[in-house]
Amino acid sequence: MAHVKMTEVKDLTRIERIGAHSHIRGLGLDDTLEPRQTSQGMVGQTDARRAAGIVLRLIQEGNMSGRAVLLAGPPGTGKTAIAMGIAQALGENTPFTTIAASEIFSLEMGKTEALTQVFRRSIGIRIKEETEMIEGEVVEIEIDRPAGAGGIASGSKTGKLTLKTTEMETEYDLGAKMIDGLTKEKVTAGDVITIDKASGQISKLGRSFTRSRDYDAMGPQTRFVQCPEGELQKRKEVEHVVSLHEVDVINSRQQGFLALFAGDTGEIKAEVREQIDTKVAEWKEEGKASIIPGVLFIDEVHMLDIECFSWLNRALESDVAPVLII
């Protein structure tokens, strides 16, 4: 049996999809809503960004209900970028949906149904639940690979992970899936991690303060946290963010959440939505969930007819309506 002690986790090649607006992280404004020349992926359009900053402040103060924002300008002048900048500035989990008005008429469903779906796709639900977690500071990671012919490691990987808190230290056996998860998160000795017992998901919280002097130089992204106290296993409250449309699809199809991957969701009955709205309202009262109004950006809005505008005007009166930018 070849015994290998892992001291360093090599970085994996990471491929990210890059789009026309994937670099935008906000509006690039300072505390006085004055636009910086280059900031958060935004360049130029200083007057429009300053105006968008005022709109953002109104949204944050709750003074934009029942109103929409109109952005006018030729193609390629940054209308979509400003809409996405507002969504990013509202928070990391704020839903952002963009659709061209011409798509409303090309979908195989009614106009108001298509608008209802994009509206509910722009409304998020933050659901809270308790789950069993293992939280501690990594003391040591060891990986064993069975030795094959010629001394070359072969077969499935197994290993051991030693975690500690301020009061206890425990050793856990690792399978191939957990080893891959630790490698993906680039976990090394001295990191503070959490492991979801139900799903096996590993999250790195940061580097322990006791290891702050391990290296002479640290990157700006390095975050130091205290070594956890008490038991290694504990119940913690975790949050999941899903859109109302995703909940609609899951509850309106026999195949459940697999319907999300089918693409064509079809029309959803009003009774299903009413039942979901009632359930979400119950969760809100019980403190299990909260609503996150997102941002809906409709491009080429001049293509919509009077029936669509009438529906939008009424939908904006809802207390959970997203911010509508056209």
C-alpha positions in Angstrom: 0.0 0.0 0.0 1.6 3.3 -1.1 1.1 5.9 1.6 1.1 9.5 0.3 0.9 12.5 2.6 -0.7 15.5 0.7 0.9 18.8 1.6 -0.3 20.8 -1.4 -3.5 20.6 -3.5 -2.7 21.5 -7.1 -5.0 24.0 -8.9 -7.5 22.6 -11.4 -8.1 24.1 -14.8 -11.2 26.3 -14.5 -13.3 27.3 -17.5 -15.8 30.0 -17.1 -18.3 31.2 -19.7 -17.6 34.8 -20.7 -20.4 36.9 -22.1 -20.8 40.5 -23.3 -21.7 41.7 -19.7 -20.2 39.0 -17.5 -17.5 41.4 -16.3 -20.0 43.9 -14.8 -20.1 43.9 -11.0 -22.0 47.2 -10.3 -22.5 50.7 -11.5 -19.1 52.0 -10.6 -20.2 54.8 -8.3 -18.7 56.2 -5.2 -20.6 56.9 -1.9 -21.9 60.3 -3.3 -23.3 58.6 -6.4 -20.6 60.1 -8.6 -19.4 57.8 -11.4 -15.8 56.7 -11.4 -14.1 56.7 -14.8 -13.4 53.0 -14.8 -14.9 50.9 -12.0 -16.7 47.5 -11.5 -16.5 46.8 -15.2 -18.2 50.1 -16.2 -16.6 52.7 -18.5 -18.1 55.9 -19.8 -21.9 56.9 -19.8 -21.3 58.9 -16.6 -24.6 60.8 -16.7 -26.6 57.6 -17.2 -24.8 55.8 -14.5 -25.3 58.7 -12.1 -29.1 58.6 -12.9 -29.1 54.9 -12.4 -27.4 55.4 -9.0 -30.3 57.7 -8.0 -32.8 55.0 -9.1 -30.8 52.4 -7.1 -31.0 54.5 -4.0 -34.8 54.8 -4.4 -35.1 51.0 -4.8 -33.0 50.5 -1.7 -35.2 52.9 0.3 -38.4 51.3 -1.0 -39.6 54.2 -3.0 -39.8 52.7 -6.4 -42.9 50.5 -6.1 -45.3 50.6 -9.0 -42.9 52.3 -11.3 -40.6 51.3 -14.2 -37.4 52.8 -15.5 -37.0 53.7 -19.2 -33.6 53.6 -20.8 -33.5 55.1 -24.2 -30.6 55.1 -26.7 -29.2 53.5 -29.9 -28.0 49.8 -29.9 -24.6 49.2 -28.2 -24.7 52.3 -25.9 -24.8 50.3 -22.6 -28.5 50.0 -21.7 -28.2 46.3 -20.8 -25.0 46.9 -19.0 -26.6 49.6 -16.8 -29.6 47.3 -16.0 -27.2 44.5 -15.0 -25.2 47.0 -13.0 -28.3 47.9 -10.9 -29.0 44.2 -10.3 -25.4 43.5 -9.2 -25.5 46.6 -6.9 -28.7 45.3 -5.2 -26.9 42.2 -4.0 -25.2 39.0 -5.0 -28.4 36.8 -5.1 -30.6 39.4 -6.8 -32.3 37.7 -9.8 -31.6 39.4 -13.1 -33.7 38.5 -16.2 -33.3 40.0 -19.7 -35.7 39.3 -22.6 -36.3 41.0 -26.0 -39.9 42.0 -26.5 -40.0 40.2 -29.8 -39.5 36.9 -27.9 -42.9 37.4 -26.3 -44.6 36.8 -29.6 -42.4 34.0 -30.8 -43.0 31.7 -27.8 -45.6 29.0 -28.1 -47.8 30.4 -25.4 -50.0 33.5 -24.7 -48.4 36.9 -24.4 -49.5 37.4 -20.8 -48.3 33.9 -19.8 -44.9 34.6 -21.3 -44.7 37.9 -19.4 -45.9 36.2 -16.2 -43.1 33.6 -16.5 -40.3 36.2 -17.0 -41.8 38.3 -14.1 -41.7 35.3 -11.7 -38.3 34.3 -12.9 -37.2 37.8 -11.6 -38.5 37.2 -8.1 -36.3 35.1 -5.8 -37.2 33.3 -2.6 -34.5 32.9 0.1 -35.4 29.7 1.9 -33.9 29.0 5.3 -33.5 25.5 6.7 -31.5 23.7 9.4 -29.0 21.0 8.4 -26.4 18.9 10.1 -22.9 20.3 9.4 -19.3 19.4 10.3 -17.3 22.5 10.9 -13.6 22.6 11.9 -10.0 23.5 11.2 -8.1 21.1 8.9 -5.2 19.7 10.8 -4.0 17.2 8.2 -5.1 15.6 5.0 -3.7 12.2 4.0 -4.4 10.3 0.7 -3.8 6.6 0.1 -3.5 5.1 -3.3 -3.2 1.3 -3.8 0.1 0.5 -5.4 -0.2 -1.3 -8.8 2.3 -2.9 -11.1 5.7 -1.2 -11.2 4.9 0.8 -8.1 2.5 3.1 -10.0 -0.5 4.1 -7.9 -3.8 2.7 -9.2 -7.3 2.0 -8.1 -9.7 4.3 -6.1 -8.4 6.9 -3.8 -9.0 6.7 0.0 -7.8 9.0 2.7 -8.1 10.5 6.1 -9.1 14.0 7.2 -8.3 15.4 10.6 -10.4 18.3 11.9 -10.4 20.1 15.2 -12.2 22.8 17.1 -11.0 24.6 20.2 -12.3 21.7 22.3 -11.9 18.5 20.3 -10.1 16.8 17.4 -11.5 13.9 15.2 -10.3 11.9 12.2 -12.6 11.1 9.3 -12.2 8.5 6.6 -12.5 9.9 3.1 -13.8 8.4 -0.1 -13.0 9.4 -3.7 -15.9 11.9 -3.9 -14.8 13.8 -0.7 -11.2 13.8 -1.9 -12.3 15.4 -5.2 -14.4 17.9 -3.3 -11.4 18.9 -1.1 -9.2 19.2 -4.2 -11.8 21.4 -6.0 -12.0 23.8 -3.1 -8.1 23.8 -2.8 -8.3 22.8 0.9 -5.0 22.6 2.8 -4.0 22.2 6.4 -4.9 25.4 8.3 -8.2 26.0 6.4 -11.5 26.2 8.2 -14.1 24.3 6.3 -17.7 23.1 6.6 -19.1 19.8 5.3 -22.8 19.3 4.7 -23.6 15.8 6.0 -26.6 15.4 3.8 -25.1 16.4 0.4 -21.3 16.1 1.2 -20.8 19.6 -0.1 -17.6 21.2 1.1 -17.2 25.0 1.7 -14.1 26.8 2.7 -14.7 29.6 5.2 -11.2 30.9 5.3 -7.8 30.5 6.9 -7.4 30.0 10.6 -5.8 32.9 12.6 -3.4 30.4 14.1 -1.8 30.0 10.6 -1.6 33.7 9.8 2.2 33.6 10.1 2.8 30.6 7.9 3.7 32.7 4.9 5.5 36.1 4.6 3.1 37.3 1.9 -0.7 36.7 1.5 -3.0 37.6 -1.4 -5.7 40.2 -0.8 -8.4 37.5 -1.2 -7.1 35.6 1.8 -9.6 35.6 4.6 -8.8 34.8 8.2 -11.4 33.3 10.6 -11.3 32.0 14.2 -11.0 28.3 14.9 -14.6 27.0 15.5 -15.7 26.4 19.1 -17.6 23.5 20.7 -18.6 20.3 18.9 -17.4 19.4 15.4 -20.9 18.3 14.4 -23.6 21.0 14.8 -26.9 22.1 13.4 -26.7 25.3 11.3 -29.2 27.3 9.4 -28.4 27.4 5.6 -30.0 29.5 2.9 -31.0 28.5 -0.7 -32.2 31.0 -3.3 -34.6 29.9 -6.0 -36.9 31.9 -8.3 -40.7 31.7 -8.1 -40.8 30.4 -11.7 -38.6 27.5 -10.8 -41.0 26.6 -8.0 -43.9 26.9 -10.4 -42.3 24.5 -12.9 -41.4 21.9 -10.3 -44.9 21.9 -8.9 -46.7 21.9 -12.3 -44.9 18.9 -13.9 -44.9 15.2 -13.0 -41.1 14.9 -13.4 -40.6 17.6 -10.8 -37.3 19.5 -10.8 -36.2 17.6 -14.0 -38.6 19.7 -15.9 -36.2 22.7 -15.3 -33.8 21.0 -17.7 -36.4 20.3 -20.4 -36.4 23.9 -21.6 -40.0 24.1 -22.8 -42.1 24.7 -19.6 -45.4 25.3 -21.4 -48.2 27.2 -19.8 -48.7 27.0 -16.0 -52.2 26.9 -14.5 -53.2 29.9 -12.4 -54.3 27.5 -9.6 -50.8 26.2 -9.3 -49.4 29.7 -8.9 -52.1 30.6 -6.3 -51.2 27.6 -4.2 -47.5 28.4 -4.4 -48.1 32.1 -3.5 -50.2 30.9 -0.5 -47.4 28.6 0.6 -44.7 31.2 0.2 -46.8 33.6 2.3 -47.0 31.0 5.1 -43.2 30.5 5.0 -42.7 34.3 5.2 -45.0 34.5 8.3 -43.1 31.5 9.9 -39.7 33.1 9.1 -38.7 30.3 6.9 -38.4 32.3 3.7 -38.1 35.9 2.4 -38.8 37.4 -1.0 -36.0 39.0 -3.1 -37.4 41.3 -5.8 -35.0 41.2 -8.7 -34.6 43.1 -11.9 -36.4 42.5 -15.2 -34.9 44.1 -18.3 -37.2 44.1 -21.4 -35.3 45.2 -24.6 -37.0 46.5 -27.7 -40.0 47.4 -25.6 -41.6 49.3 -28.6 -42.5 45.8 -30.0 -45.0 45.2 -27.2 -48.7 45.9 -27.8 -51.3 47.7 -25.6 -52.4 44.4 -24.1 -48.8 43.7 -22.8 -48.4 47.2 -21.5 -51.8 47.0 -19.7 -50.6 43.7 -18.0 -47.3 45.2 -17.0 -48.9 48.2 -15.5 -51.1 46.0 -13.3 -48.3 43.5 -12.4 -46.1 46.4 -11.1 -48.7 47.0 -8.4 -47.8 43.7 -6.7 -45.8 44.1 -3.4 -43.2 41.5 -4.7 -42.9 42.9 -8.2 -39.3 43.1 -9.6 -37.7 46.3 -10.7 -38.8 46.8 -14.4 -36.3 48.4 -16.7 -37.3 48.9 -20.3 
